[in-house]
Amino acid sequence: MTTVIEATAAEQVLGASREGVSAPPVVDPSDTRLWTAEQRAAAQQPDWPVHSAVDVVRGQLNAALPLVSPSECETLKQRMAAVARGEAFLLQGGDCAETFADITASAVQAKVRTLLQMALVLTYAGSVPVVKMGRMAGQYAKPRSQPTETRDGITLPAYRGDAVNGFDFTRTQRIPDPGRMLRMYQAAASTVNLVRAFTTGGDADLHQAHSWNQDFVRNSPVGARYARLVEQIDQALNFMRACGSDEQAMHAVEFFVSHEGLLLEYEQSLTRVDHATGRPYASSGHLLWVGERTRDIDGPHIDYFSRIANPIAVKLGPATSPDTVMALIDKLDPEREPGRLTFVVRMGAGTVRDRLPALVERATVEGATVGWVCDPMHGNTFQAPSGHKTRHFDDIVDEVTGFFEVHRSLGTHPGGIHLEFTGDDVTECVGGGARVRFGDLTDRYESACDPRLNRTQSLELAFLTAEMYRRR
């Protein structure tokens, strides 16, 4: 398999059965009993003004083609099982919040290129297979701390992502519009097609990705630090070419897409039952995750995630207890299926070393084979003097360092990193070799929600993470 995103309708409907795996309860996408008033009131859901309009949209989504196939999801589950066993490393990243305006070939290509560059560095320097996963093709909805926003005495609904309402602070834009979920589906489908084109064509070529890293070394203020490693990669690729080593594998890659499964009406409407196995899959992405704000063990999000057969993840903040971890494992992975469940920890640089060990120890003692991934972004956000939300590159590096230190002390596997980044030269996170200062934030602050690493900061973090992995 050279790419995981497949094009044929038959493969999008049919999936291979997996012997010995207990199937979760079947979810019929057309079963309206799943949408009671209680489920409509789930945390972080839009306050749609007219529910009959939502039902019309749900009917159209029920009839839409799936975006991913069961067989692709099972392939990812195998890769995530390798991550959980300590045999692979997950690199997951992309925008904080995708926007409809960003669905252009150049924007998608820049993100894919940056992730492939990072993966190449991690694969070579860390001597580990890297699972490449975009935080894309579905990241159009965002949870919010407050339901409303007030400016100059005017209070309007908070911006919840392009899937729900508009970014501009006007009453017309901020009214939740269920028709935007259809635009979300169309944008996700376009993104999946673009990703397929880039990962099966010349853009995924290892030599091409390596040339981009050489460009980073030439032009980045910190590139000289990594020049020797890039030279070694160059020598290795030349050796492989001289040996005629698996040329096909060098020209295309497996690439998966993921997003937070926040809008339950959207996700449930795109749930499809695999006719070969009778198992239900969320067809909106290969992997979905539950956020910190919606992982109530008795809530509708966890209930929905317990019913789908996709590989899934759960975000864990600093207040998470070992008992909560075990309750989530029992609810979401009762069969202890390797690759089924990943925990993405987002604790903050000053907290991860204190709070993470107890969680990992408890899961390990209980014999749960779950993946552990570091999200060094969300626990390190603060407000700059200009009022912009930002993150400091040093804090991000420190949280990744603490994550590796914890696993090294416990003899467990640091399974990956989950990042918010862009392939553009934005100025949203301060610090790093790019030398972004507080005064620079106004230059190119383009995020629709949280601050992202730019291309230079992302590649610098990849080199640093590779060094940590070698020392683990």
N, C-alpha and C positions, 0 to 999 in steps of 0.2 A: 504494500500500500504506500503510495507516494504522497497522497494528501488525504486528510480525513473528511474534508467537506466534499460530498459527492453530489452529482447533478441529477441523476435519473429519478423520475417519480417513483419507479418501482422500489429502488433502494431506500427512498424516503419513507415508504410505507411498510416495507418488510424488514424484519431483523432476524438475525440468527438466534436460535434458542441457546440457553446456557444451562447445561446440566448441573444438577445439584444445587441450584440457587432458588431459594424460596421466594416466590413472587409476592409482592405487596397486593393489597386489595385492588381490584380493577376499578378504574375511574372511567365512567362513561361521560365523555365531554358534553353530551346533550342532556344529562341528568340535572334538571333544574333544582332538584332537592338539595344539591350541594350548595345552593346559594340562598341560604336563609337570611333573615334580617340580622341575625347575630354575626354571620360571616361577612355580610356587607359592612358591618361596623368594626371589622378587624383594624388593628393598629396601622397607622400611616396610609390609609386608603383615602382617595379623593372624596370630597363632598360633592358628588355629582348633582347638579340642580334638577335633572329629570332622569329618573331611573329607567323609564321606558326607552329612552334613547340609548342607555347602556345595554339594554337587552337586545336592541337592534344590532349594535356593534358586536356583541357577543355572538349573535347568530351568524354574522358575516365571518368572524374569526373561526367559528366552528367549521365553516365550509372551506377555509383557506388551506392551501398546501402546507405541509410541515416544512420547517426551515432546516431541520436536521433529522437524521434517521436513527432508529434504535441501534442498528449495527455500529454506527459511529459512536453513539453514547457508550456502547459496550467496549469498543476499542479504547476509548478514553478511560473507562473504568479499569481496564487492564494496565494502562499506563499509570494511573493513580495508585493502583495496588503496588506497582514497583516503587513509587514514591514512598508509600507507607512502610514498605519493607526495607527502605534504605538503599534501593538500587537505582534511583533516579531523583532528579531535582525539578521542581515546578517553577517555571518563570511565567507569571501571570501579570498582565498589565494593560493599561490603556487609560482612556479619559475617565475623570471623575463622573461626568455626566455628558453623554453624547448629545449632540444637537442635530436637528434635521439639516441645518445649514452646513454642517461639516461632512455630509455624505457626498464627498467629491473624491475622485480617483486620487488626487494628490494628497489629500488629508489621510485617507485610509492607507495609502501606500507608505506615507511617512511613519505612521504608527507601526505598521508591519515591519518595515525596514529596521526601525529602532529595536524592536523586540528580537528580530533575527540577529542583529549585530550583538546584542547582549547575550543571546543564547549561544552564539559561536564562541564568545569569550568564556562563558561559564563551562561549556562543553570541553573546550581544550584545556583551560587552566585548572578546572576542577576535576577533569578526567571522569566525567559523569554524564550519562544521557540526560538531556534536558527536555521536559515536556513543555511545549510552547502553547500558551493559551492567551488569547486576547480578551481583554475586558471590553468587549465590543459586540455590536450587532444585537443590542437589547438593553444597553445601559442608558435608557431614556427617562427613567423615573428615579426620583431621589427622596429619601425620608427627610423630614425637617424637624428641627428642635421645637419650633413654634408653628401653629397652623396659619398665623397671619403675620403680615409685615406692615409696619407703620412708618411713613415718611411725611414730614411736614404736616402732621396732624391727620393725614389720610391713611386709613387702614384697609388693606386689601388681602386676599388670600396669598399665602406664601407661594413662591415659585417651586413647583414639585417636579420639574423636568418637562421636557418637550412633549412627553407622552400624556401629560395632564393639562398644562396651561403654558402661557407664553412668559418669556423672561421680562419683557418690558413692563414697567410699573404703571399699568393702566387697567381700569376696571374691565374693559373688553378682553384684554390679554390674560388677565389673571383668573377669569371665571373658568373652572374646570370644564373641559370639553371632551366627552367620551369619543368623539370622532378622531381625536388625536391618537387613540390606540390603533386605529387603522393605519394612520401615517407611520406610527411606530413599527408596525408589521412590515409595511412597504420599505421603510428605511433599513430595517434589519435585513430584509431579503436582498436589497441592493448591496449592503455591506458584505453579506455572506458571498455573494457573487464576485465582488471585487477581491475579497480575500482569497477565494478560490483561484482567481486569475493570477494573483501575485504569487501564491505559494506553489503553483504548478508550473509557472513559467520561469523566465530567466531571473526574475527578482529574487527567487529563493536559492539561486545557485550559491554554493559555499564560497566560491571565488569572488562572486559579486559582493556578498556580504562582507568578505574580508577586505575588499577594496574600500568599502565605506569606513571600516575601522582604521585603515591606513589614512584616510582623509581626517578622521578624528585625531590621530596622532600628529598629523601635520599642522592642524589648525587649532586644536584645543590648547588652552594655557597649561593643562596638566598632561597633555598627550605624551610628552617626552618620558614621563614616568613609566608609561606602558609600552614604549617603543620596542623593548626587548621581547616582550611577550608577543606582540604583533609580528615581529620578525620570526619568532618560533612557529607561529601559526602559518605564516607564509611558507616556511620550509616544510612543514608537515603536509600542507596542501600540494606543494610541488612534488613531494615524495609520492603521495597518493595518486596524483595524475600520472607520474612516470610508471607506476605499477599498474595503471589501468583499473584502479580499485573502484568497483561499484559506481560507475559513472552516473547511473540513473538516480541513485540515492543522493548524489551530490547536487542535483539540479532541482529537486522538489522536496518539500518537507510536510510533515504532519502539523496541522495547525488547528486548534480548537477554539471555539468561541464560548463566552460565558457572560453572565450578568446577574445582578441581584434580582431574585424573584419576588419583587415587591408588590406589583399590581396583580392581585390574585385573580381578578376577573379576566385579565389578559392571559395569564398563565394557564388557568383552568380551561379557557376557551381553546387554547392551542395544545391541550393534552390529547395524545393519540394512543390508541391501544394497538400494540404490535400483533398483527394477526397470527404470526408464527408462534408466539409464546403466550399471548393473552395478557402481557404485562403493559401497564400504562407508562408512557414517557412524556415528559414536557418536550414538545417539539420546537420550542422557541430558542433553545441553546443546548450545547452539549453538557455543560455544567451550570447549575444555578446555585446561588448561595442565599442563606437567610442572614439578615443584618442583625446587628446588636440590639436595635430598637424593636425588632419583631420576632425574637426567638423565644417568646413565652411558650413554655413547654405544653401548656394547655390551649394555646392560641391557634387560630386558623392557619397561619403560615406553617408552623411545625406540622400540623395535621396534614396539610397538602403535601409537604415535602416527604412525609412518611409514606405517602401513597404512590409516588412516582419512582420509577426504576433507574433514573439517571444517577450518575455520580453527583453528589451534592456536597456543599460546604456550609459551615456555620461560623459567623464572626463571634469572637470571644473578647470582651473587654476586661479591664482590670478588676472589676467586682465579681467576676465569675468564680464560683466555688467548685471544688472537686465533685460535690454531689450533683451540681448542675451538669457538669460534663458527663457524668455517668447516666443521668436521666436522659440527656440528649442522645447518647449512644444507644441506650435501651429503646428509645422511641424511634430513632431514625435508622438504626442499623442492628435490629434485634438478631439477625442471623450472623452477625460479625463477618460480613462479606468484604474482603480486602478490596480497597479502591472505592468503596461505596461512600465513605464519610471522611471529610477533611475538616480540621479545625484551623481557622485563620485567626491568629491572635493579634489584637490591636491594643496594646497596653500602654504605650508611651515609653520613651527612653528611660525615664526615671523609675519605672515600675516593673518592667518586664523581668528583671533578674529576681525580684522578690515574689512576684505573683505566679509566674509561669511554672516553676518547678513542681508545685503541689498538683497542678492539673496534669502534667505529663506523667508524674509518678503514679497517680491514681489510675489513669487509663492503662499504663503499662502493667501495673500490678494486676489489674482486672483482665488482662490478656486481650485488650481491644487493639486491633491493627488499624489504626487511623493515621492519616497524614497530618503533620504539623507544619503550618506555613506562617511566615511572619508578614504582617501588614504594618510597616513602619511609618505609615502616612497618617492615619486617622487619630492616633494618640498623641500627635506632636503638632497640632494646629494651634496657632495663636494669632492675635491681632497685631499687625504692624502699626507704627505711629501714624501711618497714612490712613488707617482704618481697614486696609486690605487684610483678608485672611491669608496667612502664609505659613510656611514650615521652614525650619532651618535644616540645611543639608547635613550638618554635623549631628543633629538629633536623630535624623533618619538613619545615618550610619551607625550611631550609638545603639539604637534599638535593634538593628540587625546584628550588631556585635553581641549584645546581651542575649539575643535569641540563640546564637551559636554557642555562647558560653554555657548557657543552661543545658543545652543538649549534650555538649561535650562533657559536662560534669556528671550527667545522668547516664551517659553511654547510649543515648538515643539519637535519632536521625533528624537533623534540621532539614525539613522536606522541601522548602522553597520560599519564595518571596512574592508578595502580592503588592503591586505598585500602581500609583496613579501617575502617568507620564504622557507626554506627547512627543511627536517627532519634530516639533517646531521649536524655534529659539525664543520661547516665551520667557517672561520674567515674573514668575509666580512664587517660587521657592527661593529663599535667600541662601547665600553661601555656595560652597563647592568650588571646583576649579573654574567654573564659569564666572565666579566672582560677582554674583548678583547681590546688590546691596539694597537696603530698605528704600533708598531713593530711586532705585531702578524699577520698582514694582509698577509704577505708572506707565512705563515704556510699552510693555506688551503683556498686560494682564488680561488674558482672553478667556479664562475658564468661566463656565456658566455656573459653577458651584465652588468646589474646593481647589486649592492650588496644586499644580502638577509639576513634576520634574521636567526640565527641558531635555533635549537630546544629549547635550554634553553632560549634564548631571546624571542622566540615566546610564550612560555608558561608563562614567566614572564609578557609579555605584556597582555596575556589573563587574568591573575589574576588582573592586574592593571585596565584593561578595565572593568572587572566585578565590581570592587570597584566603579569606576566612574558611572557605570550604576545604581548601587544601590543608589547613591547620586543624581541622575539626577533630 
